[in-house]
Amino acid sequence: MSIRLARIYDTPTADDGYRVLVDRLWPRGVSKERAELDEWAKDAAPSTELRKAFHGGELDWDDFATAYQAELADNPAVPALRERLAEHPTSTLLTATKSEDHDYLVVLRDVLEGR
């Protein structure tokens, strides 16, 4: 199972495989047709409280990543998502996040891959 990461604003490609949006909010300016999603995994995204704490400056990246890992450990959506991704040779997790340095999909991918 290969898991790629991309922004929802990037043009979909044939190499993307199974496309999963992991965001609690639908990204602005993207139609459902243009997104070409196979799944919208809202429940695997960081909680609203955690996201707001990070964007509000209450948490630095390391504290955010640790808290998100803890959320994922107790989240029943994660094993279910892992099972669905395992059915595809390649999957792409998508987000509207702009920062590649602080992209929560990195944390999610590590958890899904058992790291």
Disulfide bonds with the S-S distance in Angstrom:
none
